Amino acid sequence: KNVVEFGSSFGISTLYLAEGILETNGSIVTTELIDSKAKKAIENFKNAGVDHLIEMRIGDAMETLKGYAEPIDLLFLDGWKDLYLSLFQMLEPNFHSKTIVYVDNAEMHDTKRFLKEIQQTNKYHLTPKHDGKVVIINSK
């Protein structure tokens, strides 16, 4: 229901997430660092008729998501890989027992470091998908 996406780019993944949100009466908060990409994403949301479900926050996600206080049902990580850990830790207080964290580009070096750190906390279950390109994180 409540989705936070880190790294919207042109909003293609966001549009897929919006399809699920239509079924749950939820909302999406998405972030994009690059202004021109964010504007194209917003245009794509309008063209798809789902812009009313999506809040685009433009800028550094560590700033645009600071103070985010809503429960997170799905955190979609697909931005700068070296920020995954910091962003995860900042948003972790908003997780609940059924929160799902979708980690894209799991095979990349910085993402592997993030996943190793999360696994060492022993609070989460990590499930690789799509030949290790994606990892799903759930509470234990």
GIBELBEL-V390579 format. One record per pair of residues at least 12 apart in sequence whose C-alpha atoms are under 8 Angstrom apart, sorted by the first residue. I is the first residue (numbers start at 0). J is the second residue. D is the distance in whole Angstrom. If there is no record, write none. Layout:
I;J;D
I;J;D
This chain:
0;20;6
0;23;5
0;24;7
0;25;4
0;26;6
0;72;6
0;73;8
1;25;5
1;26;5
1;27;6
1;69;8
1;70;7
1;71;5
1;72;5
1;73;7
2;16;8
2;25;8
2;26;6
2;27;5
2;28;6
2;71;6
2;72;6
2;73;5
2;74;6
2;75;8
3;27;6
3;28;5
3;29;6
3;71;7
3;73;6
3;74;5
3;75;6
4;27;7
4;28;6
4;29;5
4;30;6
4;74;6
4;75;5
4;76;6
4;77;7
5;29;6
5;30;5
5;31;7
5;60;7
5;74;8
5;75;6
5;76;5
5;77;6
5;78;5
6;29;7
6;30;5
6;31;5
6;32;8
6;76;7
6;77;5
6;78;4
6;79;7
7;29;6
7;30;6
7;31;5
7;37;7
7;40;7
7;77;8
7;78;8
8;31;6
8;33;8
8;36;5
8;37;6
8;40;7
9;36;5
9;37;6
9;39;6
9;40;4
9;43;8
10;37;8
10;39;8
10;40;5
10;41;8
10;43;7
10;44;7
11;40;8
13;29;8
14;44;7
14;47;8
14;49;8
17;49;7
17;52;7
17;53;8
20;52;8
25;52;7
26;52;5
26;53;6
26;54;8
27;52;6
27;53;5
27;54;6
28;53;6
28;54;5
28;55;6
28;56;7
29;53;7
29;54;6
29;55;5
29;56;6
30;55;6
30;56;5
30;57;6
30;58;7
30;59;8
30;60;6
30;63;7
31;55;7
31;56;7
31;57;5
31;58;6
31;59;7
31;60;7
32;57;6
32;58;4
32;59;5
32;60;7
33;57;7
33;58;7
34;57;6
34;58;7
37;55;7
37;57;7
41;55;7
60;86;8
61;85;8
61;86;6
65;89;7
67;90;7
68;93;7
69;93;6
70;93;5
70;94;6
70;95;7
71;93;6
71;94;5
71;95;7
71;98;6
72;94;7
72;95;8
72;97;7
72;98;5
72;99;6
73;98;6
73;99;5
73;100;6
73;101;7
74;98;8
74;99;6
74;100;5
74;101;6
75;100;6
75;101;5
75;102;6
75;103;8
76;100;7
76;101;6
76;102;5
76;103;6
77;102;7
77;103;5
77;104;7
80;107;8
80;109;6
80;110;6
81;109;5
81;110;7
81;113;8
83;110;7
83;113;7
84;113;6
84;116;8
96;137;8
96;138;6
97;137;7
97;138;7
98;137;6
98;138;7
99;135;7
99;136;6
99;137;5
100;135;6
100;136;5
100;137;7
101;133;7
101;134;6
101;135;5
101;136;7
102;133;6
102;134;5
102;135;6
102;136;8
103;132;7
103;133;5
103;134;7
104;132;5
104;133;6
105;131;6
105;132;5
105;133;5
105;134;6
106;131;6
106;132;5
106;133;8
122;138;6
122;139;6
123;136;6
123;137;5
123;138;4
123;139;5
124;136;6
124;137;5
124;138;6
124;139;6
125;137;7
